[in-house]
Each structure stands twice: as C-alpha cells, then as structure tokens.
C-alpha cells in the first residue's frame, strides 16, 4: 500500500505506510527544526531539548517514561541535525497503541529546571568528548570557515559557552516557538491498524500547541581559502574540504549523490589514488543538501610528511573529474549501488521510517521507496555532466589540522 498523508484538526501531519506482512512496527515524530533555527547565541538549544524530552512529561517522570520505552522491547532513540529533530521507536505490532502513547509523551515535556541542570553536564561532557577527536575538530572548523555567520554553520551540540548559558526559560521559549503541530509529522511504518492509529493520534494531539514556525532562509556565497590549525601533539594530519553543492529541491540532487559515490565511495577514484596506494589512511567525499543550498564535504588523514602530496592528489582527482567528467560505467555502478542500498534500508519498517520521514522534511512531499529507487537508479552520465557544468569544485574551503611543520608545505598550495 502506498504511503498516505493525513492532516489532523490539531495541525499534526500523520504519514502512514502500513504493511500487513511486516513483523514489527516503527514510529517516529519528525520535527522540522534543528540547529539552523536557533539564535546564534543559543546554539545547542535544539539538541538540549532533544535530551530533555526523555525526562518525562508533567505527569510521567523520567524513570517511568524510560521504563515504558524499555518495556516495549524495541529500540527507542532520537537525533538532532541542522534541519530536523527526530524521536523514534520500534516494537511488535500488538504493542502499536502503547508505542504511540509512550512516544507521544516525548512531545509533551515538562522541561523541569532541575533536570535541565543535570542534562547540561551530560551535554558539556559530550562536547568535550568530541573536542578530543581530531576528525570532529577539523570538520567543525571547516563548517565554521565555510558557512561563516550563516545559520547552517551552527554546531548541533553548541559550544561549551552557549550550552552553559542556556537557561530553562530559554529552552522553554525555543520549545514553544518551534514545536507547534504544523512543524511535526508522525510517521508510522510496518504492521498496524491505520484507522486506530489515526484516531489515537487525533486524541493525543488535541491540546498540543499550534505555534506556526517559519524558517529563515538565506543565500550563502563562501570565500575560498586555506585555514591551518597547528596541533603539535597530533601524530596524523587531518584535512577537510568544502565546496558548493545543490539544494534538496534541485533536480540534480541525486546526481550529486552518484558523483560522490563515484569519487569518494569504497571503490571510487579517491580510493585508488590515495588509499590503495598507501598515501592516506582515509579519504572520502559526500554531499549534504539543505532547504536552499547544499555542500560537498570531503577530507583525508595521512602521515604529516605526506601532507602536500596527498592534498595535491586529492585536489587533482576533483580537477580531473570536473574537467573530464566520469564514465558511463562509473555512473551505472554508483547509481546501482545507491539504489540497492536504498532498497536494503527499506526492507525493515524502521529503515523505511527514516527514508519516508526525512524525505518528507527535505522536499515537502511523500516520496515512497519505489520513487526513491527510481530517481537514484535513473541518474545518467548526462545528469552528472550537468552537475559538473556548475563547476562545484572551483571554489574550495580547506582546513588542515596537524603538526606545525606538516602544515607549512600546504601554504604553497593555497
């Protein structure tokens, strides 16, 4: 049965994909808000709220809420990104009503001040943990350099300074402004009774706030440049690059995914140029698309003494692709691999849940598995050529993190 979208009187959207042959049911609340929607001085508020949602509602405390989630026997979790916050869980079909009841408690948080203080410490530890990881640090620096003051440059976790300054009142204000029913979509996949679920969701959401939230969009033209971050204690050199991409609504969005697989995938050109040759221990290229824009991000790590050689070869691969294109065989291989991956993810209700929910948030319409597979499998050599004609790799923002002596040779590469 094709997925169906319903809009309840409360303003809540419900996207249903029932499957009588499934052995599980998965549900999630997909909230159209994330780090980009915060005030810059309040970075980390969306992620902080995600943590606090698991601390219970006015009538159900944290211990009872989490005990209920555990009793369902399935997997419950959440994540925050630049443009979305998602709360999800899965269980057996006979527990569908309990699953929806319990998951819905997350959307009615008490946001108690004492629990906010406790969770603040947890988040500050999380920030400190990632600060100790060179890969995280170099990409945080890359995004700051690429996006500048644009909201897409906000760090999802926030900084130690912004998280420390987030008061319970500020968090409540963020919740009230951005968690109205027009911003929330309930997605359900697997074996369940659609009519019963709709009736239950209608009753549950009757008194939910109906605040209308409008995202602020803005163009961004980054400034090319090389940024060197000396770190004497690092044994490896870490380099990250960012280049303009295309938005989630761009007709060449799927071509960008195929291009990245061709260049930065397991059997891509970067692999043969840098990993198979032993010059680097990691190299990749990916594309992230947002509502009004997108970005190619890639990078590598290597021995410090090979810094200049590896960066030069990484850029050479991008230059050769942009000037000479990719072959039909490369495109077909990459498109088939991505199509198969899409099908494999959709084989379980939980995998289908994320595909449906995230596509709905990204493009504002229902994209079922068949369409998603057809769109990626249908990418042609001409599509990739049209994308490369936009010359995405001309403008590069590069950040390198490593020993000072290893960074010096990079200055000549600019």
Rosetta blueprint (number, residue, H / E / L):
1 X L
2 X L
3 X L
4 X E
5 X E
6 X E
7 X E
8 X L
9 X L
10 X L
11 X L
12 X L
13 X E
14 X E
15 X E
16 X E
17 X E
18 X E
19 X L
20 X L
21 X L
22 X L
23 X L
24 X L
25 X E
26 X E
27 X E
28 X E
29 X E
30 X E
31 X E
32 X L
33 X L
34 X L
35 X H
36 X H
37 X H
38 X L
39 X L
40 X H
41 X H
42 X H
43 X L
44 X L
45 X H
46 X H
47 X H
48 X H
49 X H
50 X H
51 X H
52 X H
53 X H
54 X L
55 X L
56 X E
57 X L
58 X L
59 X L
60 X L
61 X E
62 X H
63 X H
64 X H
65 X H
66 X H
67 X H
68 X H
69 X H
70 X H
71 X H
72 X L
73 X L
74 X L
75 X L
76 X E
77 X E
78 X E
79 X E
80 X E
81 X L
82 X L
83 X L
84 X L
85 X E
86 X E
87 X E
88 X E
89 X E
90 X E
91 X E
92 X L
93 X H
94 X H
95 X H
96 X H
97 X H
98 X H
99 X H
100 X H
101 X H
102 X H
103 X H
104 X H
105 X H
106 X L
107 X L
108 X L
109 X L
110 X L
111 X L
112 X L
113 X H
114 X H
115 X H
116 X H
117 X H
118 X H
119 X H
120 X H
121 X H
122 X H
123 X H
124 X H
125 X H
126 X H
127 X H
128 X H
129 X H
130 X H
131 X H
132 X L
133 X L
134 X H
135 X H
136 X H
137 X H
138 X H
139 X H
140 X H
141 X H
142 X H
143 X H
144 X H
145 X H
146 X H
147 X H
148 X L
149 X L
150 X L
151 X H
152 X H
153 X H
154 X L
155 X L
156 X L
157 X L
158 X L
159 X L
160 X H
161 X H
162 X H
163 X H
164 X H
165 X H
166 X L
167 X L
168 X H
169 X H
170 X H
171 X H
172 X H
173 X H
174 X H
175 X H
176 X H
177 X H
178 X H
179 X L
180 X L
181 X H
182 X H
183 X H
184 X E
185 X E
186 X E
187 X E
188 X E
189 X E
190 X E
191 X L
192 X L
193 X L
194 X H
195 X H
196 X H
197 X H
198 X H
199 X H
200 X H
201 X H
202 X H
203 X H
204 X H
205 X L
206 X L
207 X L
208 X L
209 X L
210 X L
211 X L
212 X L
213 X L
214 X L
215 X L
216 X L
217 X L
218 X L
219 X L
220 X L
221 X L
222 X L
223 X L
224 X L
225 X E
226 X E
227 X E
228 X E
229 X E
230 X E
231 X L
232 X L
233 X L
234 X L
235 X L
236 X E
237 X E
238 X E
239 X E
240 X E
241 X E
242 X E
243 X E
244 X E
245 X L
246 X L
247 X L
248 X L
249 X L
250 X L
251 X L
252 X L
253 X H
254 X H
255 X H
256 X H
257 X H
258 X H
259 X H
260 X H
261 X H
262 X H
263 X H
264 X H
265 X L
266 X L
267 X L
268 X L
269 X H
270 X H
271 X H
272 X H
273 X H
274 X H
275 X H
276 X L
277 X L
278 X L
279 X L
280 X L
281 X L
282 X E
283 X E
284 X E
285 X E
286 X E
287 X E
288 X E
289 X E
290 X L
291 X L
292 X L
293 X L
294 X E
295 X E
296 X E
297 X E
298 X E
299 X E
300 X E
301 X E
302 X E
303 X E
304 X H
305 X H
306 X H
307 X H
308 X H
309 X H
310 X H
311 X H
312 X H
313 X H
314 X H
315 X H
316 X H
317 X H
318 X H
319 X H
320 X H
321 X H
322 X H
323 X H
324 X H
325 X L
326 X L
327 X L
328 X H
329 X H
330 X H
331 X H
332 X H
333 X H
334 X H
335 X H
336 X H
337 X H
338 X H
339 X H
340 X H
341 X H
342 X H
343 X H
344 X H
345 X H
346 X L
347 X L
348 X L
349 X H
350 X H
351 X H
352 X H
353 X H
354 X H
355 X H
356 X H
357 X H
358 X H
359 X H
360 X H
361 X H
362 X H
363 X H
364 X L
365 X L
366 X L
367 X L
368 X L
369 X H
370 X H
371 X H
372 X H
373 X H
374 X H
375 X H
376 X H
377 X H
378 X L
379 X L
380 X L
381 X H
382 X H
383 X H
384 X H
385 X H
386 X H
387 X H
388 X H
389 X L
390 X L
391 X L
392 X L
393 X L
394 X L
395 X L
396 X L
397 X E
398 X E
399 X E
400 X E
401 X E
402 X E
403 X L
404 X H
405 X H
406 X H
407 X H
408 X H
409 X L
410 X L
411 X H
412 X H
413 X H
414 X L
